């Protein structure tokens, strides 16, 4: 019989975007395999402390839905959970529940973020600004990048945990970074996105640094932060064709506002038509155009209009569950 640390992770009821919460349960079990979610006990928490219940009826329930090794603790697992009301129904804050998964949909997230210390991005002087953007993107060297130790540690932890991280790079603003993430199945991909965020926050704790997901972390002539969302299904990957891809993308124009509504708060500060974005009140798709709402990668065109598509509208602070659900709804409409 072994004792394992189970870190139950859930999303709270804060708006406009939820925050991550977690607590540890010690669990005695036999075996060395990663436990299945359904084999783990449910748990409860005080919803009155997370904007998910009133104090006079405060219990909310945790339902394990995904389990991965916790690479930063001995004998430990990270347990992603859905939140249920006390009667076992899906809690209103539970964006993962209440809709059918689509395992045919594959998603790739490009999660941008900024590492802050003393309310400034790493690399920013205490007063004023660093030099203009240009030298920082995919850069190397002191003065061009800052925070690499945190980024590298987060990458190693994510890979060791078995999450689908596929790359990292320094971004256009100093102190701004990105990791790429790939997953097959809508809910699984979004689970990975939240679990990588959890590991990023916990890693930054060690360095006394905060992770900023605001889509416009510094006002002015500085790039915002997005969570560009690549997507495909069997049709896009294997059949495609210019006529079919354009017909699919034409579905997105009438529901542009519905997408924007779940693509993150303060996104109007980022989607201005500048800094590789389209204006928030416009929808446009184009080949190889990072100023479009949805970019058709040139590789997709060169491969006979087959491959994947990139929705460039989601903000860095968007809830991945809501993003993938909305994209699935439009694609399958």
Helices and strands as residue ranges (DSSP letters): E 2-11, E 20-29, G 37-39, E 43-46, G 47-49, E 59-69, E 76-84, E 106-117, E 120-121, H 148-160, E 165-170, E 176-184, H 186-206, E 210-212, E 227-232, H 234-234, I 235-239, H 242-253, H 256-261, G 267-269, E 285-287, E 294-296, H 298-302, E 309-311, H 320-331
